[in-house]
Each structure stands twice: as structure tokens, then as C-alpha cells.
Amino acid sequence: MIDRLVILGATGDLTLPFTAQPVLSEPPDCARPLLDVLLGNAALSIRGDEAQEDRRVLAPVTPAWPGDMVTLAEHPAASDGPAPVRSS
């Protein structure tokens, strides 16, 4: 366990002892993906090229959302999802 912080400066070294206790035993859900990435687990992340493709697909739709020009199928949480769309 590291119990000190060493700062290397131009005029010499400065050693500052410190101790720290974890505040939470588990990080909050919103912090978990970031922690996983920092620990090398990218299972909940996407690559840069995936993000670019997502933007490309959504670019034509995004400007229409504020004007309610895009019909979004809504459904209650924990349901089986929206009703199927029937083509005419």
C-alpha cells in the first residue's frame, strides 16, 4: 500500500505522508463504467469508430426531435417494449 506522495521539484524532493480511507465500499452506478474503463474493462464502452457511426446514423434525425417531427414509440418502464409498427 502506498502511504506517501512524493513530488519531484526543481529545487528538491518534497515528501508528504498521507492516509486515505475509501468513502464508499462500492462506487455509485453512474461511476461504474468510468471505473471499469480505468481498470481496463471496456465491456460497457464503445470504440471511437462506433461512436462516429452512431453520430452518422442519428445526424438526420436529431434536428427533427425538438419539433416533434420524429415519432418515438414510448412504453412503460419494465414492459415488453412498444407495440410493433405495422406497415400499410
Helices and strands as residue ranges (DSSP letters): E 4-8, E 13-17, G 29-31, H 32-38, H 48-58, G 62-64
